Amino acid sequence: MKNKIETLDALADNSSRVTYHTTKVDGLNLFYREAGNPSRPTIVLLHGFPSSSHMFRNLIPNLADKYHVIAPDYPGFGYSDQPSTSEFAYTFEHLAEVVDHLLDALGLERYSIYIQDYGSPIGFRLFVKHPEKIQAIISQNGNAYNEGLSPFWAENLEPYWKEKNATTEAKVRGLLSLETTKFQYSAGFRDPSHVSPDTWTHDQATLDKPGNAEIQLALFYDYRNNLTQYDLWHATLRKEHPPVLAVWGKNDPIFIPAGAEAFKRDVPDAEIHLLDTGHFALEEDGEIIADHILKFLHQQVK
């Protein structure tokens, strides 16, 4: 009878179930996904463009048996509030500040970060501000080095940074199209049929909201300021020497594998895995990535 009761108690423990929350931070409603026992080490999942915490929908359950997982949507993304550009400064510094305040509100004193695409400049700002809080850095096509920038940047963003005008803006606006969103979920994948159309449909729904194009243009323009932060990020890596894991879709047309290998320059014992997939590597190699994360954190985070 005792064993039966213990089994029922175990079944009743839903700590690994994903739950969905919205909380007020800096006057904004911020959405986040959560799973896992809060008494266990925390992993904060920081999404990229043009996605949201939705990109982690399959990864979270794979981590939640062993870890406490938090995945927020930034302002202007997913289910979080979308104030206009006249009401909110859409810079990576400001997004990082809001995420920082959210994590404070949730009482998180130490955590690992998973950074992908836009998640990298947000996560590295958290790392520089609070190195004592960051237990490990997991980069999945989350770039922090000039070597990681593919020709995409010179062709599309650099002209906009150098001269912001109607011509350069028109080219950047093209990056908000459904065609480009689909491209990010298909280019470099072994088999594009591995990717659910729910991905680009969900992301495009946000991009197509009234006023969202102006938000994304502001962030595209501000991205130039991330590159000026690279030296500071590298110096902080060398000083703090956090455990670093890079699990990188090596066929990514936006952030190339040299960006993963470059971590070894500042953290020589960084663990690097190049996967035969694309930018949103979780869509094709989610189980492999989860396995790498679990093994890495088991060794590095106690």
C-alpha positions as CSV (number, residue, x, y, z in Angstrom):
1,M,0.0,0.0,0.0
2,K,2.9,2.3,0.9
3,N,4.4,1.9,-2.6
4,K,1.1,2.7,-4.2
5,I,0.8,5.9,-2.2
6,E,4.3,6.9,-3.1
7,T,3.6,6.3,-6.8
8,L,0.4,8.4,-6.6
9,D,2.4,11.2,-4.9
10,A,5.0,11.1,-7.7
11,L,2.3,11.3,-10.3
12,A,0.8,14.3,-8.5
13,D,4.1,16.1,-8.7
14,N,3.6,18.4,-11.8
15,S,6.7,20.5,-11.3
16,S,7.9,19.6,-14.8
17,R,4.7,20.7,-16.4
18,V,5.0,23.9,-18.4
19,T,2.9,26.8,-17.0
20,Y,2.2,30.2,-18.6
21,H,2.3,33.5,-16.8
22,T,2.0,37.2,-17.3
23,T,3.4,39.6,-14.8
24,K,3.8,43.4,-14.6
25,V,7.3,44.7,-14.9
26,D,8.2,48.3,-15.4
27,G,4.6,49.0,-16.2
28,L,4.5,46.3,-19.0
29,N,2.7,43.0,-19.1
30,L,5.5,40.4,-19.7
31,F,4.7,36.9,-20.6
32,Y,6.9,33.9,-19.7
33,R,6.8,30.1,-19.7
34,E,8.0,28.2,-16.6
35,A,8.6,24.6,-15.7
36,G,10.5,22.6,-13.2
37,N,11.1,22.7,-9.5
38,P,12.2,26.2,-8.4
39,S,14.5,24.6,-5.8
40,R,16.6,23.3,-8.6
41,P,19.2,25.3,-10.6
42,T,17.5,27.7,-13.0
43,I,18.0,28.1,-16.8
44,V,16.8,31.3,-18.4
45,L,16.0,30.8,-22.1
46,L,16.5,34.0,-24.2
47,H,14.9,33.9,-27.6
48,G,15.9,35.4,-30.9
49,F,14.4,37.3,-33.8
50,P,11.6,37.1,-34.9
51,S,10.6,34.5,-32.4
52,S,9.5,34.3,-28.8
53,S,9.5,31.8,-26.0
54,H,7.5,29.7,-28.4
55,M,10.8,28.6,-29.9
56,F,11.5,26.7,-26.7
57,R,8.2,24.9,-26.5
58,N,9.8,21.5,-27.0
59,L,13.1,22.1,-25.2
60,I,11.5,23.2,-21.9
61,P,9.9,19.8,-21.1
62,N,13.3,18.1,-21.9
63,L,15.0,20.2,-19.3
64,A,12.4,20.6,-16.6
65,D,12.8,17.2,-15.0
66,K,16.3,18.3,-13.8
67,Y,16.1,22.1,-13.9
68,H,13.9,25.1,-13.2
69,V,13.3,26.8,-16.5
70,I,12.1,30.3,-17.3
71,A,11.5,31.6,-20.9
72,P,10.3,35.2,-21.3
73,D,8.9,37.1,-24.3
74,Y,10.6,40.5,-24.6
75,P,8.5,43.6,-25.1
76,G,7.3,43.7,-28.7
77,F,7.5,39.9,-29.1
78,G,5.2,37.0,-28.5
79,Y,2.5,37.5,-25.9
80,S,4.2,40.4,-24.1
81,D,3.0,44.0,-24.4
82,Q,4.0,45.9,-27.5
83,P,4.2,49.6,-26.6
84,S,4.9,51.9,-29.5
85,T,8.3,53.2,-30.3
86,S,7.2,56.6,-28.9
87,E,6.4,55.0,-25.6
88,F,9.3,52.6,-25.2
89,A,12.9,52.8,-26.3
90,Y,13.5,49.6,-28.3
91,T,17.2,49.1,-27.7
92,F,19.0,45.9,-26.6
93,E,20.1,47.8,-23.5
94,H,16.5,48.5,-22.6
95,L,15.3,44.9,-23.4
96,A,18.1,43.6,-21.1
97,E,17.0,45.9,-18.4
98,V,13.4,44.7,-18.5
99,V,14.5,41.1,-18.5
100,D,16.8,41.8,-15.6
101,H,13.9,43.3,-13.7
102,L,11.7,40.4,-14.5
103,L,14.3,37.9,-13.1
104,D,14.6,40.1,-10.0
105,A,10.8,40.0,-9.6
106,L,10.9,36.2,-9.8
107,G,13.5,36.1,-7.1
108,L,16.3,34.5,-9.3
109,E,19.6,35.1,-7.7
110,R,21.7,32.6,-9.8
111,Y,20.9,31.1,-13.2
112,S,22.4,29.8,-16.4
113,I,21.4,31.5,-19.7
114,Y,20.6,30.0,-23.1
115,I,21.2,32.6,-25.7
116,Q,20.0,32.5,-29.4
117,D,20.3,35.3,-31.9
118,Y,18.8,38.4,-30.1
119,G,19.2,36.5,-26.9
120,S,22.9,36.9,-27.1
121,P,23.2,40.7,-26.7
122,I,20.5,40.6,-24.0
123,G,22.2,37.7,-22.2
124,F,25.7,39.2,-22.4
125,R,24.4,42.4,-20.9
126,L,23.0,40.5,-18.0
127,F,26.4,38.7,-17.7
128,V,28.4,41.9,-17.7
129,K,26.1,43.5,-15.1
130,H,25.7,40.5,-12.9
131,P,28.6,38.1,-13.5
132,E,28.0,36.6,-10.0
133,K,24.5,35.5,-11.0
134,I,25.5,33.7,-14.2
135,Q,26.3,30.0,-13.6
136,A,26.8,29.0,-17.2
137,I,26.3,30.3,-20.8
138,I,24.8,28.1,-23.4
139,S,25.0,29.7,-26.9
140,Q,22.9,28.3,-29.7
141,N,23.7,30.5,-32.6
142,G,24.0,33.3,-30.2
143,N,26.8,35.4,-31.6
144,A,29.4,37.5,-29.7
145,Y,32.2,37.8,-32.2
146,N,32.9,39.6,-35.5
147,E,33.9,36.2,-36.9
148,G,30.4,35.0,-36.5
149,L,28.8,37.6,-38.7
150,S,28.0,36.1,-42.2
151,P,27.8,38.3,-45.3
152,F,24.1,38.8,-44.5
153,W,25.1,41.7,-42.2
154,A,27.2,43.5,-44.8
155,E,24.5,43.1,-47.4
156,N,21.4,44.0,-45.4
157,L,22.2,45.8,-42.1
158,E,25.4,47.7,-42.6
159,P,24.1,50.1,-45.3
160,Y,21.2,50.9,-42.9
161,W,23.6,51.6,-40.1
162,K,25.8,53.8,-42.2
163,E,23.1,55.8,-43.8
164,K,19.5,55.6,-42.6
165,N,17.3,56.6,-45.5
166,A,14.3,55.4,-47.4
167,T,16.4,53.2,-49.7
168,T,18.3,51.4,-47.0
169,E,15.2,51.2,-44.8
170,A,13.2,49.6,-47.6
171,K,15.7,46.8,-47.9
172,V,15.6,46.2,-44.1
173,R,11.8,46.2,-44.1
174,G,12.0,43.2,-46.5
175,L,13.5,41.2,-43.6
176,L,10.0,41.4,-42.0
177,S,8.3,39.5,-44.8
178,L,6.8,36.0,-44.5
179,E,9.3,34.9,-47.1
180,T,12.2,35.9,-44.9
181,T,10.7,34.4,-41.8
182,K,10.3,31.1,-43.7
183,F,13.8,31.4,-44.9
184,Q,15.1,31.5,-41.4
185,Y,13.3,28.2,-40.6
186,S,14.4,26.4,-43.8
187,A,17.9,27.6,-44.9
188,G,20.6,25.2,-43.8
189,F,18.3,22.5,-42.5
190,R,18.9,18.9,-43.6
191,D,15.2,18.5,-44.3
192,P,12.9,21.6,-44.1
193,S,10.0,19.2,-43.6
194,H,11.4,18.7,-40.0
195,V,10.2,22.3,-39.2
196,S,6.5,22.8,-38.3
197,P,4.8,25.6,-40.2
198,D,3.5,26.7,-36.7
199,T,6.9,28.3,-36.2
200,W,6.9,30.9,-39.0
201,T,3.1,31.3,-38.7
202,H,3.5,32.2,-35.0
203,D,6.4,34.5,-35.6
204,Q,4.8,36.3,-38.6
205,A,1.7,37.0,-36.6
206,T,3.7,39.2,-34.3
207,L,5.6,40.9,-37.1
208,D,2.3,41.7,-38.8
209,K,0.8,43.4,-35.8
210,P,0.2,47.2,-36.4
211,G,3.3,49.1,-35.3
212,N,5.5,46.1,-34.9
213,A,7.5,46.9,-38.1
214,E,8.7,50.1,-36.5
215,I,9.7,48.2,-33.4
216,Q,11.8,45.8,-35.4
217,L,13.4,48.6,-37.5
218,A,14.4,50.3,-34.2
219,L,16.1,47.1,-33.0
220,F,17.7,46.4,-36.4
221,Y,19.2,49.9,-36.2
222,D,20.3,49.5,-32.6
223,Y,22.0,46.2,-33.3
224,R,25.1,48.1,-34.4
225,N,25.6,49.0,-30.8
226,N,26.0,45.3,-29.9
227,L,29.1,45.1,-32.0
228,T,30.7,47.9,-30.0
229,Q,30.1,45.8,-26.8
230,Y,32.0,42.8,-28.0
231,D,35.4,43.8,-26.5
232,L,33.7,44.3,-23.1
233,W,31.9,40.9,-23.4
234,H,35.2,39.2,-24.2
235,A,37.0,40.8,-21.4
236,T,34.3,39.7,-18.9
237,L,34.5,36.2,-20.3
238,R,38.2,36.1,-19.6
239,K,37.9,37.6,-16.2
240,E,35.0,35.5,-14.9
241,H,35.6,32.3,-16.9
242,P,32.1,31.0,-16.8
243,P,31.4,27.5,-18.2
244,V,30.5,27.9,-21.9
245,L,28.6,25.5,-24.2
246,A,28.1,26.3,-27.8
247,V,25.6,24.2,-29.7
248,W,25.5,25.7,-33.1
249,G,23.6,25.1,-36.3
250,K,26.7,25.2,-38.6
251,N,24.6,25.9,-41.8
252,D,23.1,29.1,-40.3
253,P,23.2,31.8,-43.1
254,I,23.2,34.6,-40.4
255,F,25.7,33.5,-37.7
256,I,28.4,31.2,-39.1
257,P,30.4,28.6,-37.1
258,A,33.4,30.8,-36.6
259,G,31.3,32.6,-34.0
260,A,31.0,29.4,-32.0
261,E,34.7,28.5,-32.3
262,A,35.7,32.0,-31.2
263,F,34.5,31.4,-27.7
264,K,37.6,29.3,-27.1
265,R,39.7,32.4,-27.5
266,D,38.3,33.8,-24.3
267,V,37.2,30.6,-22.5
268,P,39.7,27.9,-23.7
269,D,37.8,25.0,-22.2
270,A,34.5,26.1,-23.8
271,E,32.6,23.1,-25.2
272,I,31.7,23.4,-28.9
273,H,29.3,21.3,-30.9
274,L,28.6,22.1,-34.6
275,L,25.3,20.6,-35.7
276,D,24.3,19.8,-39.3
277,T,21.3,22.2,-39.2
278,G,20.3,25.9,-39.5
279,H,19.6,29.0,-37.5
280,F,16.7,27.6,-35.4
281,A,18.5,24.4,-34.6
282,L,16.0,23.4,-32.0
283,E,13.5,22.6,-34.7
284,E,15.7,19.8,-36.2
285,D,18.1,18.8,-33.4
286,G,16.2,19.7,-30.3
287,E,16.8,16.3,-28.6
288,I,20.5,16.4,-29.4
289,I,20.8,20.0,-28.0
290,A,18.8,19.0,-24.9
291,D,21.2,16.1,-24.3
292,H,24.3,18.3,-24.7
293,I,22.8,20.8,-22.2
294,L,21.9,18.2,-19.6
295,K,25.3,16.6,-19.7
296,F,27.1,20.0,-19.6
297,L,25.1,21.4,-16.7
298,H,25.4,18.2,-14.8
299,Q,29.1,18.6,-14.8
300,Q,29.3,22.4,-14.4
301,V,26.4,23.5,-12.2
302,K,25.7,22.1,-8.8
